[in-house]
Amino acid sequence: PGMKQVTPNTGAMRDLSGRRLRHVEQEQKLQEWQEDAGKRKAERDEERAEKKRQRAEEIHGEANDYVATAGIDAEEVREGVLKGIEEEKKMKELKKQADELKRKQDLEASKKLSSLFGDDDDSSSGASDTDQPPAKGKGASKKAPAAAKGLDEKPEGKKAKGKKGAEQKKAEAAAAEKASAATAQKAEAAPAEKADAAPAAAAAPPAEAAKPEVEHEDINVDKVKTLDDLLAMGGDRLKAALARRGMKCGGSPKDRAERLWSVKGLKKGDWPASVMAPPPKKK
């Protein structure tokens, strides 16, 4: 216990050449580290190669999975395309059958019409002006002369229509002349009626003058107990009270009552500027 403690740190000591021992030791460690540089580089290269190999295996596995999935998808796509082509062929076949059925129905309908009216009658009536088939039986002998008579009377009917049109135009012209004469008579009679109406208007009593607006009594807000009592006084009276105080008068009766209630118990100088009306603009 009485001896001095000896430390093993001898780095501060010097060797026979005068160099400190820690410098010598550090130099030896540096040489050893430089000698191991090639070994460390080989280890790093080996680690990188291992990582590349593992990554290549992962990519190869992913590629194999993708190829397998793509092969399945390609087969499904192929089956879908073939199915679509078959459906399109079926649709075309059904459309073709529908068109053929419609064509047959139209052909049958035309045959029925031709059987009803008759091909011989249609060929014989082609020379006439109308396409209607000739009537059968006793009525045929009556209708034929009537049709011939109608053909003979066509020019006469046109002349008669022309005469009627001329007479109608003359009647319209006469009516227009009568209307213009009546309008002129009314225009001449108008000044006379105005002259007769002037004395009557002068003799009539003058219209009553507009009644003056009712002057409402002012409201002492300090004596009003509640806002409802103030609102019960009416919108016109509230408006008059606000106008006397130079405050804003617009809004609903409730707005006017609240505006007047906000200055209760305040002096005029303490009234908020938001309730005051803006000063009139100078011309």
matplotlib code that plots the C-alpha trace (Angstrom):
import matplotlib.pyplot as plt

x = [0.0, 2.8, 4.4, 3.8, 1.5, 3.3, 1.4, 2.0, 1.8, 5.3, 4.4, 5.9, 9.3, 12.0, 14.2, 17.9, 17.5, 15.4, 12.0, 9.0, 7.8, 4.1, 5.3, 7.3, 4.2, 1.9, 4.3, 4.4, 0.5, 0.4, 2.8, 0.7, -2.5, -0.9, 0.3, -3.3, -4.8, -4.8, -6.5, -9.2, -9.8, -10.2, -12.8, -14.7, -14.7, -15.9, -18.8, -19.8, -19.7, -21.9, -24.4, -24.6, -25.1, -27.9, -29.5, -29.2, -30.9, -33.7, -34.2, -34.0, -36.7, -38.9, -38.5, -39.4, -42.6, -43.5, -43.0, -45.2, -47.9, -47.6, -48.0, -51.2, -52.5, -51.6, -53.6, -56.6, -56.3, -56.1, -59.2, -61.0, -60.2, -61.4, -64.6, -65.2, -64.7, -67.2, -69.8, -69.3, -69.9, -73.1, -74.3, -73.7, -75.5, -78.5, -78.6, -78.5, -81.4, -83.4, -82.8, -83.8, -87.0, -87.9, -87.3, -89.6, -92.3, -92.1, -92.3, -95.4, -97.0, -96.4, -97.9, -101.0, -101.5, -101.1, -103.6, -106.1, -105.9, -105.1, -102.2, -104.5, -106.4, -103.2, -101.8, -105.1, -105.3, -101.8, -103.1, -105.5, -104.5, -105.3, -103.8, -107.0, -108.4, -111.7, -114.8, -116.6, -120.3, -123.1, -121.4, -118.7, -120.9, -122.1, -118.6, -117.0, -119.4, -119.0, -115.3, -115.4, -117.8, -115.4, -112.6, -114.7, -115.8, -112.2, -111.6, -115.1, -114.3, -111.1, -112.9, -115.5, -112.7, -111.1, -114.4, -114.9, -111.3, -111.9, -115.2, -113.5, -110.7, -113.3, -115.2, -112.0, -111.1, -114.6, -114.3, -110.8, -112.3, -115.1, -112.7, -110.5, -113.6, -114.6, -111.1, -111.2, -114.6, -113.3, -110.2, -112.5, -114.7, -111.8, -111.1, -114.7, -114.9, -111.7, -113.2, -116.4, -114.4, -112.3, -115.1, -116.2, -112.7, -112.5, -115.8, -114.7, -113.5, -109.8, -108.3, -107.7, -104.2, -101.9, -102.3, -99.3, -97.3, -98.2, -95.7, -94.9, -94.1, -90.5, -89.5, -87.7, -85.5, -84.4, -87.9, -88.5, -88.0, -87.4, -86.5, -89.9, -91.7, -89.6, -90.4, -94.1, -94.2, -94.1, -91.5, -92.6, -92.3, -88.9, -87.8, -88.9, -87.1, -83.9, -84.1, -84.4, -81.2, -79.3, -79.0, -79.5, -83.2, -83.1, -83.7, -86.5, -88.4, -86.3, -83.1, -84.4, -85.4, -82.0, -80.2, -82.2, -81.8, -78.0, -77.8, -80.0, -78.3, -75.5, -74.7, -74.8, -71.0, -70.7, -73.0, -71.2, -70.3, -71.8, -75.4, -74.9, -76.0, -73.3, -73.3, -75.0, -72.8, -72.0, -73.1]
y = [0.0, 2.4, 1.6, 3.8, 2.2, 1.4, 1.9, -0.4, 2.5, 2.7, 4.6, 7.8, 6.1, 6.3, 3.6, 3.8, 5.8, 8.4, 7.5, 7.1, 3.6, 4.4, 5.8, 2.6, 0.4, 2.5, 2.2, -1.6, -1.7, 0.5, -1.8, -4.9, -3.1, -2.3, -5.9, -7.1, -4.6, -7.3, -9.8, -7.2, -6.4, -10.1, -10.5, -7.4, -8.7, -12.1, -10.5, -8.5, -11.5, -13.4, -10.6, -10.5, -14.2, -14.1, -11.2, -13.0, -16.1, -13.9, -12.3, -15.6, -17.0, -14.0, -14.3, -18.0, -17.1, -14.4, -16.6, -19.3, -16.7, -15.1, -18.5, -19.1, -15.6, -16.2, -19.4, -17.6, -14.8, -17.3, -19.1, -15.7, -14.6, -17.9, -17.7, -14.2, -15.2, -18.0, -15.7, -13.2, -16.0, -17.0, -13.4, -13.0, -16.3, -15.2, -11.8, -13.6, -15.9, -12.9, -11.0, -14.1, -14.5, -10.9, -11.2, -14.2, -12.4, -9.4, -11.7, -13.5, -10.1, -8.9, -12.1, -11.7, -8.1, -9.2, -12.0, -9.5, -6.9, -9.2, -9.0, -8.7, -5.8, -4.0, -4.4, -3.2, -0.2, 0.9, 2.8, 4.9, 7.9, 6.3, 3.1, 2.0, -1.4, -1.3, -2.0, -5.3, -6.0, -3.6, -0.6, -0.8, 0.4, 3.4, 4.4, 4.4, 7.0, 9.1, 9.1, 10.0, 12.8, 14.0, 14.1, 16.1, 18.5, 19.4, 22.4, 23.8, 23.4, 25.3, 28.2, 28.3, 28.4, 31.2, 33.2, 32.6, 33.8, 37.0, 37.7, 37.0, 39.5, 42.1, 41.5, 41.8, 45.1, 46.5, 45.5, 47.2, 50.4, 50.3, 49.8, 52.7, 55.0, 54.0, 54.7, 58.2, 58.9, 57.9, 60.1, 63.1, 62.5, 62.2, 66.0, 66.7, 64.1, 65.5, 69.0, 67.7, 65.9, 69.0, 70.9, 67.8, 67.3, 70.9, 70.5, 67.4, 67.9, 67.7, 64.5, 64.2, 65.2, 62.6, 62.0, 63.2, 60.5, 59.7, 61.2, 58.6, 59.3, 59.0, 56.0, 56.3, 53.2, 53.5, 53.0, 49.9, 46.7, 44.0, 43.6, 42.0, 45.1, 47.2, 44.9, 45.1, 48.8, 48.2, 48.5, 52.0, 53.5, 51.9, 53.3, 56.8, 56.5, 55.3, 58.2, 60.8, 59.5, 59.4, 55.6, 53.0, 52.4, 49.4, 45.7, 43.8, 45.0, 42.7, 44.2, 47.7, 46.7, 45.1, 48.2, 50.5, 48.2, 48.2, 52.0, 51.6, 53.3, 54.8, 58.4, 59.5, 59.8, 56.1, 54.7, 52.1, 53.3, 50.1, 51.2, 54.8, 55.9, 57.2, 61.0, 62.2, 62.6, 66.2, 67.0]
z = [0.0, 0.5, -2.9, -6.0, -8.6, -11.9, -15.2, -18.1, -20.6, -22.1, -25.3, -24.1, -23.6, -26.2, -27.7, -28.2, -31.4, -29.6, -31.1, -28.9, -28.5, -29.5, -32.8, -33.5, -32.7, -34.9, -37.8, -37.4, -37.4, -40.5, -42.3, -41.3, -42.5, -45.9, -46.3, -45.6, -48.2, -51.0, -48.7, -47.8, -51.5, -52.3, -49.6, -50.8, -54.4, -53.2, -51.2, -54.3, -56.5, -54.0, -53.9, -57.7, -57.9, -55.4, -57.3, -60.6, -59.1, -57.8, -61.2, -62.9, -60.6, -61.2, -64.9, -64.8, -62.8, -65.3, -68.3, -66.7, -65.9, -69.4, -71.0, -69.0, -70.0, -73.6, -73.7, -72.1, -74.6, -77.5, -76.2, -75.8, -79.3, -80.8, -78.8, -80.0, -83.6, -83.2, -81.6, -84.5, -87.0, -85.1, -85.1, -88.8, -89.5, -87.4, -89.2, -92.5, -91.5, -90.3, -93.6, -95.5, -93.5, -94.0, -97.7, -97.9, -95.9, -98.2, -101.2, -99.8, -99.0, -102.5, -103.9, -101.7, -102.9, -106.5, -106.0, -104.4, -107.2, -110.1, -112.5, -115.6, -114.1, -113.2, -116.8, -118.4, -116.0, -116.8, -119.8, -117.7, -115.6, -112.2, -110.6, -109.0, -110.2, -112.2, -110.2, -110.8, -111.2, -112.0, -110.5, -113.1, -115.9, -113.8, -112.6, -116.1, -117.6, -114.4, -114.7, -118.4, -117.5, -114.8, -117.3, -119.8, -117.1, -115.8, -118.1, -117.2, -113.5, -113.9, -115.6, -112.8, -110.2, -112.0, -112.0, -108.3, -107.6, -109.4, -107.7, -104.3, -105.0, -106.0, -102.7, -100.7, -102.4, -101.6, -98.0, -97.7, -99.1, -96.6, -93.7, -94.8, -95.0, -91.5, -90.2, -91.8, -90.2, -86.7, -87.2, -88.0, -85.0, -82.5, -82.2, -81.6, -78.8, -77.2, -77.3, -75.6, -73.0, -72.0, -70.3, -68.5, -67.2, -66.1, -64.2, -62.4, -58.8, -58.3, -57.0, -53.3, -52.3, -51.0, -47.4, -45.3, -43.6, -40.0, -37.5, -34.9, -31.3, -30.2, -28.1, -24.8, -24.9, -21.3, -20.1, -22.2, -20.1, -22.7, -26.4, -27.1, -25.8, -28.1, -31.1, -30.3, -31.0, -34.8, -37.6, -38.7, -35.2, -34.8, -38.1, -37.1, -33.8, -35.5, -38.1, -35.3, -33.8, -37.1, -37.0, -39.8, -40.5, -42.8, -42.2, -40.6, -37.5, -35.4, -36.8, -36.0, -32.5, -31.8, -33.2, -31.0, -28.0, -28.4, -27.4, -24.3, -21.3, -23.5, -24.2, -27.8, -27.9, -26.8, -29.5, -31.7, -35.2, -36.7, -36.0, -37.2, -40.7, -43.0, -43.6, -46.8, -49.8, -50.9, -54.5]

ax = plt.figure().add_subplot(projection="3d")
ax.plot(x, y, z, "-o")
ax.set_aspect("equal")
plt.show()
